[in-house]
Amino acid sequence: MSLAFLRALRRDRFFQLLIIVGMALSLFVPFAPRAWPGAIDWHTIITLSGLMLLTKGVELSGYFDVLGRKMTRRFHTERQLAMFLVLAAAALSTFLTNDVALFIVVPLTITLKKLCAIPVNRLIIFEALAVNAGSLLTPVGNPQNIL
């Protein structure tokens, strides 16, 4: 590990809090520390990592930029664009899982921030709420069904 990385960890109060909480919670775990790696569902971790890598690849390919430009030409107001993104997130989560829908919509929303002035933080919160509501419409949209 680099020295700069270690300095950053030393200054990161949230990381320190997580370490303290993790150590405190480990006192309540009913099995030995040697068994902890076996308690991690590595299949889920690998699946989510693959989804993140795939999303990053799509982002680096420039597809989100192209799609974002098309969307800004199609929707003339911020409200129309926000409604489309929220409804698209809900619609995607009805047949995909919540996390896959968010892996598609959130990077697109962040890309749109470069193209127009939209309130990204609020919009991402509404998208997260929309995927939870949309996944309730079908049994396929629930993330537990895929993982």
C-alpha positions in Angstrom: 0.0 0.0 0.0 1.2 3.5 -0.8 2.0 6.0 1.9 -0.6 8.4 0.6 -3.3 5.8 0.8 -2.4 5.1 4.5 -2.5 8.8 5.2 -5.9 9.1 3.6 -7.2 6.2 5.8 -5.8 7.8 8.9 -7.7 11.0 8.1 -10.9 9.2 7.1 -13.2 9.4 10.1 -16.0 7.4 8.5 -13.5 4.5 7.8 -12.3 4.6 11.4 -15.9 4.5 12.7 -16.6 1.5 10.5 -13.6 -0.3 11.9 -14.7 0.4 15.5 -18.3 -0.7 14.8 -17.0 -3.8 13.0 -14.8 -4.7 16.0 -17.7 -4.1 18.4 -20.1 -6.2 16.3 -17.5 -9.0 16.1 -18.0 -9.5 19.9 -21.6 -10.6 19.2 -20.8 -13.1 16.4 -21.6 -16.7 17.5 -18.7 -18.3 15.6 -14.9 -18.1 15.6 -13.0 -15.5 13.6 -11.4 -18.2 11.5 -14.9 -19.0 10.1 -15.7 -15.4 9.1 -14.4 -15.7 5.5 -16.8 -18.6 5.0 -19.7 -16.5 6.2 -19.3 -14.2 3.2 -21.4 -15.1 0.1 -18.6 -14.8 -2.4 -20.9 -15.6 -5.3 -22.9 -12.5 -4.6 -19.8 -10.3 -4.2 -18.4 -11.6 -7.5 -21.8 -11.1 -9.3 -22.1 -7.5 -8.1 -18.5 -6.8 -8.9 -19.1 -8.1 -12.4 -22.1 -5.9 -12.8 -20.1 -2.9 -11.6 -17.3 -3.7 -14.1 -19.8 -4.1 -16.9 -21.4 -0.7 -16.0 -18.0 1.0 -15.9 -17.2 -0.5 -19.3 -20.4 0.9 -20.8 -19.6 4.2 -19.3 -16.0 4.2 -20.6 -17.3 3.3 -24.1 -19.2 6.6 -24.3 -22.6 5.0 -24.6 -24.0 6.9 -21.7 -22.8 10.2 -23.2 -24.5 9.4 -26.5 -27.7 8.3 -24.7 -27.6 11.4 -22.5 -27.3 13.7 -25.5 -30.3 12.0 -27.2 -32.3 12.4 -24.0 -31.5 16.1 -23.6 -32.6 16.7 -27.1 -35.8 14.7 -26.6 -36.9 16.1 -23.2 -36.9 19.9 -23.2 -37.5 20.6 -19.5 -35.7 19.3 -16.4 -39.0 18.0 -15.1 -39.6 15.8 -18.2 -36.1 14.4 -18.0 -36.4 13.7 -14.3 -39.8 12.0 -14.7 -38.5 9.9 -17.6 -35.5 8.7 -15.5 -37.6 7.9 -12.5 -40.2 6.0 -14.5 -37.5 4.2 -16.5 -35.9 3.1 -13.3 -39.2 1.8 -12.0 -40.0 0.0 -15.4 -36.5 -1.6 -15.5 -36.9 -2.9 -12.0 -40.1 -4.8 -12.9 -38.2 -7.3 -15.0 -34.6 -6.7 -13.9 -33.4 -6.6 -10.3 -33.2 -3.5 -8.3 -29.4 -3.4 -8.4 -29.2 -3.9 -12.1 -31.7 -1.2 -12.8 -29.7 1.2 -10.6 -26.5 0.1 -12.3 -28.0 1.3 -15.5 -29.9 4.4 -14.5 -27.6 6.0 -11.9 -24.5 6.3 -14.2 -26.7 7.7 -16.9 -28.0 10.3 -14.4 -24.4 11.2 -13.4 -23.5 11.6 -17.1 -26.5 13.9 -17.6 -25.1 16.2 -14.9 -22.3 17.0 -17.4 -24.8 17.9 -20.1 -27.4 19.8 -18.2 -28.1 21.3 -14.8 -30.1 18.6 -13.0 -30.2 18.0 -9.2 -28.4 14.7 -9.3 -28.5 13.8 -5.6 -32.3 14.2 -5.3 -32.9 12.5 -8.6 -30.8 9.5 -7.5 -32.8 9.2 -4.3 -36.0 9.2 -6.3 -34.6 6.6 -8.7 -33.8 4.4 -5.7 -37.3 4.8 -4.4 -38.7 4.1 -7.9 -36.8 0.8 -8.3 -38.1 -0.4 -5.0 -41.6 0.5 -5.9 -41.3 -1.0 -9.4 -39.8 -4.3 -8.2 -42.9 -4.8 -6.1 -45.0 -5.1 -9.2 -43.5 -8.5 -10.3 -41.8 -11.3 -8.5 -38.9 -11.2 -11.0 -37.8 -7.7 -10.0 -36.9 -8.5 -6.5 -33.1 -8.8 -6.0 -33.3 -11.9 -3.8 -34.6 -13.9 -6.8 -31.4 -13.5 -8.8 -28.9 -13.7 -5.9 
